[in-house]
Amino acid sequence: MAVIAVVVLAILSLAALTVLAGRSVQRAYLAPAWLGWLGSWLVIGAFVALPWAATDAPDAFARNAAWLADHAVYLDWLRELPVVQEKIGALRLDTMDEVRQTLNRPDASQFLAHVEQGFSLSGWQLLRLAWPAGRWLPLAVGGGLAAALLVLAASLLALTPAAGLAGKLGVGAGILAAPSLLVLLGKLPFIDTLGVTDNLAIRLIAVLGEVRVAAGGWWMALGLIILICAALLYLTLARSSSALDQSASLWDSAADFS
């Protein structure tokens, strides 16, 4: 249902943009408007329609947890090493139930339940599951979505008499998209562990569930890059418009003086 809604909204906004482009006298704003439209729907579509992380099979976690319980002797050897003793000394993985109970922590319980079912993670599910474990990835994704919505509005306004407001929205969206992109790029290799690297329970869940990074985050990153390019075009147009207005004002002042 969410995918259908995204497609319908994209088609409607495309139709509106096409109509405005045909009637607009603001031809200079065509490039950032269309570029922003493309980037916005890449971001929104990646968040709603594409998987961000995926598992191989519904029984992967149970199968690997059982294997780990059968080979718990190796964990006993690791407990003797001072380097890892602090992190795994309290782990009890002698049976499959102990494996699950050890990993079923407040910040990882929802992720564990999802991985046990063998489902892929959409952008929305990733936000919900990652929030208890860490804030940076959800904030980056949320910031990217907000930037996409701003640029989408700017694309529709750019071809109306409110083109000046569109430029401000586009530049503001670029300011929001840039740090979101930087954080997202830093977290993308760790999407399979909800963007965190220091949570042992989540990392074990990801390994036992055979979770892997999928395409959604990379497509959102591409969309954010396009949004930033559109914002730079809006900024260039805003500066050019300001310079023309200033020149016209100086010309009128000189004419009045003469």
C-alpha positions in Angstrom: 0.0 0.0 0.0 2.8 2.4 0.9 4.5 1.7 -2.5 1.3 2.4 -4.3 0.9 5.7 -2.4 4.4 6.8 -3.3 3.9 6.0 -7.0 0.6 7.8 -7.1 2.0 10.9 -5.4 5.0 10.9 -7.7 2.8 10.8 -10.8 0.6 13.6 -9.5 3.5 15.8 -8.6 5.1 15.0 -12.0 1.9 16.1 -13.7 1.7 19.3 -11.7 5.4 20.0 -12.4 4.8 19.4 -16.1 1.8 21.8 -16.2 3.7 24.5 -14.3 6.7 24.1 -16.6 4.6 24.6 -19.6 3.0 27.8 -18.3 6.0 29.3 -16.4 8.0 32.3 -17.5 10.7 31.4 -15.0 12.7 29.3 -17.5 15.9 29.7 -15.4 14.3 27.6 -12.7 13.5 24.6 -14.9 16.8 22.9 -14.3 16.8 22.9 -10.4 13.0 22.2 -10.4 13.4 19.0 -12.4 16.6 18.0 -10.7 15.1 18.5 -7.3 12.0 16.5 -8.3 14.2 13.6 -9.4 16.3 13.7 -6.2 13.3 14.0 -3.9 11.5 11.0 -5.3 14.7 8.9 -5.2 15.0 9.7 -1.5 11.3 9.1 -0.8 11.1 6.0 -2.9 14.3 4.5 -1.4 12.9 5.0 2.1 9.5 3.5 1.4 9.9 1.0 -1.4 13.4 -0.5 -1.2 15.0 -2.8 1.3 17.8 -1.4 3.4 18.9 -4.7 4.9 17.9 -8.3 4.1 18.3 -11.8 5.4 18.8 -15.0 3.5 16.2 -17.2 5.0 13.6 -17.2 7.9 15.4 -20.0 9.7 18.9 -18.6 9.4 19.0 -17.2 13.0 17.6 -20.4 14.6 20.0 -22.6 12.5 23.1 -20.5 13.4 22.1 -20.0 17.0 21.8 -23.8 17.4 25.3 -24.2 15.8 26.7 -21.7 18.2 25.2 -23.5 21.1 26.7 -26.8 20.0 30.1 -25.2 19.7 30.1 -23.1 22.9 33.4 -24.6 23.8 35.1 -22.2 21.5 33.5 -19.3 23.5 35.1 -20.8 26.6 38.5 -20.5 25.0 37.8 -16.9 24.0 36.8 -16.1 27.6 40.4 -16.8 28.6 41.8 -14.0 26.5 42.1 -10.7 28.4 41.4 -8.7 25.2 37.9 -10.0 24.8 37.1 -11.2 28.3 35.4 -8.0 29.3 33.0 -8.1 26.4 32.1 -11.8 26.2 32.7 -12.9 29.8 29.1 -12.6 30.7 27.7 -14.2 27.6 25.9 -17.5 28.2 25.5 -19.4 24.9 25.4 -23.0 26.0 21.9 -23.6 24.7 19.8 -22.0 22.0 17.5 -20.6 24.6 20.4 -19.0 26.4 21.6 -17.5 23.1 18.2 -15.9 22.6 17.9 -14.7 26.2 21.4 -13.2 26.1 20.6 -11.2 22.9 17.1 -10.2 23.9 18.1 -6.9 25.4 15.9 -3.7 25.4 17.9 -2.0 22.7 18.0 -5.2 20.5 14.8 -7.1 21.2 12.8 -5.6 18.2 15.7 -6.2 15.9 16.0 -9.8 17.2 12.3 -10.5 16.6 12.5 -9.1 13.1 15.6 -11.0 12.1 14.1 -14.3 13.5 11.2 -13.8 11.0 13.6 -13.5 8.1 12.1 -10.2 6.8 14.0 -7.5 5.0 14.1 -4.0 6.5 12.6 -1.0 4.8 13.7 2.5 5.6 10.8 3.0 8.0 11.5 -0.3 9.9 15.2 0.6 10.1 14.3 3.9 11.8 12.1 2.2 14.3 14.6 -0.6 15.1 17.7 1.6 15.1 16.4 4.4 17.4 16.9 2.4 20.7 20.4 1.4 19.6 21.7 4.8 18.3 20.5 8.2 17.2 22.8 9.1 14.3 21.4 6.9 11.6 17.7 7.7 12.3 18.5 11.4 12.4 20.4 11.3 9.1 17.6 9.4 7.4 15.0 11.7 8.9 17.0 14.8 7.8 17.2 13.4 4.3 13.5 12.9 4.1 12.8 16.4 5.4 15.2 17.8 2.8 13.5 15.8 0.0 10.0 17.2 1.0 11.4 20.7 1.0 13.0 20.4 -2.4 9.8 18.7 -3.7 7.8 21.8 -2.6 10.5 24.0 -4.1 10.3 22.2 -7.4 6.5 23.0 -7.6 6.9 26.6 -6.4 9.9 27.3 -8.7 7.7 27.5 -11.8 5.2 29.9 -10.2 5.4 33.6 -9.3 6.7 32.4 -5.9 10.1 31.4 -7.4 12.0 33.4 -4.8 10.5 31.4 -2.0 11.4 28.2 -4.0 15.0 29.3 -4.0 15.1 29.8 -0.3 13.4 26.4 0.3 15.9 24.7 -2.1 18.9 26.3 -0.4 17.6 25.4 3.0 17.0 21.8 1.9 20.6 21.6 0.7 21.9 22.8 4.1 19.8 20.0 5.7 20.8 17.4 3.1 24.5 17.9 3.2 25.1 16.7 6.9 22.5 14.0 6.4 24.4 12.7 3.5 27.7 12.7 5.3 26.3 10.8 8.3 24.4 8.4 6.0 27.5 7.6 4.0 29.4 6.9 7.2 26.7 4.5 8.4 25.8 2.7 5.1 28.4 -0.1 5.5 26.9 -0.9 8.9 23.2 -0.8 8.0 23.1 -4.6 8.7 23.8 -3.7 12.3 21.5 -0.7 12.4 24.4 1.7 11.9 26.1 0.8 15.2 29.5 -0.9 15.6 29.8 -1.0 19.4 26.7 -3.1 20.3 27.8 -6.7 20.7 24.2 -8.0 20.9 23.1 -6.4 17.7 26.2 -7.5 15.9 25.7 -11.1 17.0 22.0 -10.9 15.9 23.1 -9.7 12.5 25.7 -12.4 12.1 23.5 -15.2 13.3 20.6 -13.9 11.1 22.9 -13.5 8.1 21.7 -9.9 7.7 23.3 -8.1 4.8 23.3 -4.5 3.5 20.7 -3.9 0.7 20.3 -1.2 -1.9 17.9 1.2 -0.2 20.5 3.3 1.7 22.7 3.7 -1.4 19.7 5.0 -3.5 18.8 7.5 -0.8 22.4 8.7 -0.8 22.3 9.2 -4.6 19.0 11.1 -4.1 20.6 13.4 -1.5 23.6 14.1 -3.8 21.1 15.2 -6.5 19.2 17.3 -3.9 22.5 19.1 -3.0 23.2 19.8 -6.7 19.7 21.3 -7.1 20.3 23.4 -4.0 23.5 24.7 -5.5 21.6 25.7 -8.6 19.0 27.5 -6.5 21.7 29.3 -4.7 23.3 30.4 -8.0 20.0 31.7 -9.3 19.2 33.5 -6.0 22.6 35.3 -6.1 22.2 36.1 -9.8 18.7 37.5 -9.1 20.0 39.5 -6.2 22.9 40.9 -8.3 20.4 41.9 -11.1 18.1 43.6 -8.6 21.1 45.5 -7.1 22.2 46.6 -10.6 18.7 47.8 -11.5 18.5 49.7 -8.2 21.8 51.4 -8.8 20.8 52.2 -12.4 17.5 53.7 -11.2 19.4 55.8 -8.5 21.8 57.1 -11.2 18.9 58.0 -13.5 17.1 59.9 -10.7 20.4 61.7 -9.8 20.9 62.8 -13.4 
